[in-house]
């Protein structure tokens, strides 16, 4: 009987048509009520709603996940029109409505480190990541066998100071033309992307890097951290901007270390953190749980 219940629950969830409404702007009375009444008016069923107010800035943020399986295409247009008029214009709120009719297409960019790539592709194969991964790009050929294991195309674009702009132009043509990519994940891609590349995917490029307290830069950060005897190491996933490694943070995590950890142990623990943090950040983006405001991300629960 338990098996039947689980099967029926799974079948029921697949019949649902889920959409996401994200709302943010200056806090005021009636925002939650207006959004709820609007969706109810057209036969939508709210599955999950979460809101938060930044009291210091008087800013309100809300994410609503709702089912529209009984809504006609005409009513969908009415909902879009109502949100535009009754929420955006009347309340002067920013609104992002997504009908979630297709999976987002995600390109991965890597260099020589393989730990994040393995994690993403394994979770993708198992169905844990709700997206399509049509291609992996790299500036080195080293990780092609990893992509061959999963049957995913692997394209190499060697980068030098002289050909960087030309190669990025070719990358953009491949990503936006042939593969129609929605977003890019820099899975330990060790090249700084130009502003021109970033502009092609605004707030849709995720980056992952280590986080040390205090911070250590340079080619051998783990050695420097080990020499200083750090007690915490971590990882940060953020949206890529022209300010290197300073983009709006989506996800972070840390782990305690001690004098007993050698450099190899620090690197291993750091790579585990990087894999998990990157996956959680990507899941939050794909699930449309992130609202970006100025330099800060508001990330709602799953």
N, C-alpha and C positions, 0 to 999 in steps of 0.2 A: 504493500500500500504506500509505503514511503517513496518507493521508486516511482510509482504512478504519479504521486503528488509532485515530485521533482520534475518529471517529464511534462506534466500539464503546466507547471509553473514556467518551464523553459519555453514551451510552445506559446504561452500567453505573452511572455516578454518579447518574443520575436514578432508578435502581431502588433505591438505598440509602435507608434510613430512618435519618436522623441524629438523635441525641439528645445532650444536654449534661448532665453532672453536675459541679457545682461544690461543692467541699468546703473548709471552712476552720475552724480552731480551734487549740487548744493542740497543739504538736508532740508526737508520741509514736511509738513503734515500731508498725509494722504497718498504718498507714493506707493506704499505696499498695497493699500486698499484699491487704488486705481488700477494697478497692474493685475491684481487678482480678479477684480470685477470684469475687467476687459476680457481676460482669457475665459472666464466662466461664461460670459455673454455669448461667446462663439462655440461653446461646447468643449472647450479644452479642459483637461484634468491635470491639476498641478501635482507632480510627483515628488518634487523636492524644491524647497525654497530656503535660501540663506541670505542674510543681509548683515551689514556691518556699517557703523557710523564712526568716522574719524572725527571725534569731538573737537580736537584742536583745530582742524581745518574746516569743520562743519561740512564734511563731505560724506555722502551716502553711497553705499555700494550694495547691489543686490544681484543674485543669480537665481533664475527660476528654470527648472527643468520641468517640461510639461508634455503630456500626451495629446496629440491631435489626430488620432486615428479615425475619429468620427467627423472630422472637419473636411468640407469640400474645398476644391481648388479655389472656388470663388470666395469662400469665407477666409481662406488663407490670405488672399489679397485684401480682404476687409480688415483682417487682423493687422497686417502691415500698415495699412492706411490709418487705423485707429491708434496704433502705437506712435506713428509719426505725428499725428495731430494731438492726441490726448496726453501723451507722456513727453515726447520730445519738445513739442511747441508750447503746450499749455504749462508744463512744469519745468521747461528748459533743462531737460535731462538728456544725457548721452545714452543712446540705446543701440545694442547690437543683438539682432535677431538672427538665429541660425536654424534652418529647418533640418539640418543634418541628413540631407538626402543621399550623401555619398561619403565614402571614407576619404580622408585627406591623404594626399600623395606626398610622401616624405623622402627626400634625398639625404643620404649620409655622406659626409666628407671625412676622410681619415688620412693619416700619414703612415707611421710605422707601428705605433702602439695599437694592439689588437683587442684589449680587454673590453673596451666599450662597444666595439663593433660586434664581438661575439655575443655580448649580453643583449644588444638590440635585436640581432638577427634570430637568436634563439627564442626570445620572447615573441618576436614577430611570427616565427614558424608555429609556435604553440597557440597563437591566437590571442595572446595577452595584450598586444598592441592593436588598437582599433584604427588601423591605417593601412595604406599600401606603400611598399618600398620598391620603387621601380628601378633604382640605380644607386650605385655607390661610386663616388669620385675620390681620387687620391692624387697626390703629387709624387707618389712612389708606387712601384709595382708590387711591393712586398706582400700585400694582403689580398691579392687576387685569389689564392687558394681558399681563403675563408669564404669569399663570396661565391666561388664555384661550388662549395659544399651546399650552399642554399639555392643555387641556380639563379643568382641575382647578377645582372650585368655590372661589370667593374670597368670604369674608364679612368685612364691615367692622363693627367695634365701636369707634366713636369714644370716647375716654377723656378724662374731665375729673376734677378732684378731687371734684366732687359726685356723679358717676355711676359711679365706679370699681367699687365693690362690686356694684352692680346689673349692670353690664356683664360683670363677671367671672362672676357667677352665670349669665348668659345664655350666656357662652362655655362654661362647664362643662356646661350642659344640652345644648348643641350637640355638644360633643366626646364626652361620655360617653353621651349618649342617642342622637341620630341617627346619629353616625358611629362609635360604639363604639371610640374611640381608645385605644391602649395607652400611647403616650408623646407628648411634645411637644418640638419643637425650636424654640428661640428663635433665629431666624436674623437676628440684629441687630434684635431687637424692642426698641424703646427705651422700654419702660415696665417699672417694677418690679412684679413679681407679688406679690400678697398671700400671707400664710401660708395663708389658706383655699384659694387656688388651688393652691399648692404641695402641700398635704395631699392633694389629689385625685389627684396623680400622684407619690407618694413615690419618689425616686431614679429618676424617669422623665422628667425635664425637663432637656434639654441646653441649655447657653448658650455663646455664643462672644463673646469680646471681645479687644481688642488687649492686648499685654503690652509695656510699656516698662521698660527698665532704665536709670535709676531710673523709678519709676512716675509718670505724669502723669494727673491727673484733670481734670474739667471739660468744657466744651463743645467745646474745641479742643485735644485732646491732641497731635495731630500738630504743630500750630504750637508748642506748648510744648516738645515734644521736639526740634523743629528748632532752636528758639532756644537750647536747651542743648547742641546738637551731639551727640546720642546716636550711638552706634556700633553698637547692636543694636536691632532692633525684633522683635516677635514676636506670637504669638496663643496664646490659651489656651481650651480647651474643657473645661467642667466641668459637674457636676450642679448645678442651681440650688437654693439654699437661702435661708433668710430672712436670711442674712449676705451682703449684696450682693457678687457677684463673688468670693466666698471659698469656694465649694463645692468638693467633692472633685474633683481634677483628673484628667481622662481622657487628654488629649492636649495637647501643646505643640510649638511650633517657633519658631525664630528665624532671622533673616537679617542679615548685616552690611550696614551703611549707612555713609555718610561725609558730609563737608562738601559733597560734590558733589551730593548729593540735595537737591532743593528739597522744599517741603511736598507738592506734588502727587505727586512720586516716592515719598515716604514713604508716602502714602496708598495708592498703587497697589500697592506692595510689601506693605503691611500687609493689603490686601484679598485678595491672592493667598494669603498665609499663612492668613488667616481661613477662606477657602473650603476649603483643603486640610485644615486642622486639624479643622474641623467635620465634614467627610466622614469622616475617619479615626476620629474619636470616635464618630460615629453607627454606622459599620461595626463597631467594637468592641462597642458596646452591642447591636446587632442580632445579632451572632454570639455573644453571651453569653460574651465573653472578659474581662468586667470583674467583679471581686469587690470590693465596697465594704466596707471595715472601718474603723469610726470616721470619721475625716476623710480617709482615704487610699483611693485606688483601686489595686488590683493589676490590671494589664492584661496578659494573656497574648498571645503572638504569634499572627499569623493563619495 
